[in-house]
Amino acid sequence: MNLIQYVDASGERAVGAVENGTAQIVRNAGSVYALAQEALARRLSLGALIAEKGLGETLDRAAILAEGRMLSPIDHPDPAHLYLTGTGLTHLGSAATRDAMHKATGEKAAEMTDSMKMFRMGLEGGKPAAGERGVQPEWFYKGNGYSLVNPGHPIPSPGFALDAGEEPEIAGIYLIDANGQPRRLGFALANEFSDHVTERINYLYLAHSKLRAASIGPELRLGDLPAHIEGTSRIWRDGKVLWEKPFLSGEDNMSHAIANLEYHHFKYDLFCQPGDVHVHMFGTATLSFADGITTGPGDIFEIEEIQFGAPLRNPVRVEDERPVIIGTLY
């Protein structure tokens, strides 16, 4: 079962369940967050709670998306309590582009870059045996709920950005329960939008390059992550495909186990505060930037994988740079 959130014809929030390609409204449900909190309080699974509430009328997902009424499949009543984070160098082959970026900055070919060292650490220790602790991955912070863009809506690229590039990924979706325990709700497609030109200037600019918006969904896939995920990432320009390439994910195509990535995120008490939501992105090995693509205003990113339902589409919007004015309070 997949879940969607949307705004109905009367302007009210609603939740839909998608099974076998058919979407139906979940009765008496205004948000996935509220459903999850109720499920926790009543010690039910999300699936069991939805079955109890029952399903209503059939929904037209395509129309909801076309009309701009689709919401992210998870959000938080207070966006500041939703974390957007991620890991890199987690997929087989994911070091190639990063390594090339470092070599472009002048490092000697004979030297192993920090990216390649990190990648090899993952290959050697990212999938530990039961009861053992694996190596920690690269980790980055992207923002909070204010940085999360609804499916179909424009992804803003700030005026000071040097690049506006997609990263097709899978995100784990989590809610922290009353005891500070992370509870995984499921997984969603994600566009971990980044500035690769800024990152290429110097690897220490990685943190700056990741402080961008992101989009997930449109659907939240309940259950475990498939071991093999094979989707397609595209860029559309003026109604034609500018670039297209398959992307792989799932543990069969990764150097880290999902459980290892989850442990190294949630080992910090900061990320285990009751009621918080976490959208944690697991990385990719596929970038249009690696193929020399430079995107521009109006280009449309499209990420699809049949196991995750409807594709995730977002156009690029380049924003004017706002002035930074520092006030004083003496």
Sequence and secondary structure as in RCSB ss.txt:
>XXXX:A:sequence
MNLIQYVDASGERAVGAVENGTAQIVRNAGSVYALAQEALARRLSLGALIAEKGLGETLDRAAILAEGRMLSPID
HPDPAHLYLTGTGLTHLGSAATRDAMHKATGEKAAEMTDSMKMFRMGLEGGKPAAGERGVQPEWFYKGNGYSLVN
PGHPIPSPGFALDAGEEPEIAGIYLIDANGQPRRLGFALANEFSDHVTERINYLYLAHSKLRAASIGPELRLGDL
PAHIEGTSRIWRDGKVLWEKPFLSGEDNMSHAIANLEYHHFKYDLFCQPGDVHVHMFGTATLSFADGITTGPGDI
FEIEEIQFGAPLRNPVRVEDERPVIIGTLY
>XXXX:A:secstr
 EEEEEE TTS EEEEEEETTEEEEETT S HHHHHHHHHHHT  HHHHHHHH EEEEE HHHHHHTT EE S  
 SSGGGEEEEEEES BTTTHHHHHHHHHHTT  TTS  HHHHHHHHHHHHSS  TT      EEEEEEEGGGEE 
TTS EEE TT S  B  EEEEEEEEE TTS EEEEEEEEEE  B HHHHHH GGGHHHHH S EEE S EE S  
 S EEEEEEEEETTEEEEEEEEEESGGGBSS HHHHHHHHHTSGGG  TT EEEEE   S  SGGGT    TT E
EEEE GGG S EEEEEEE            
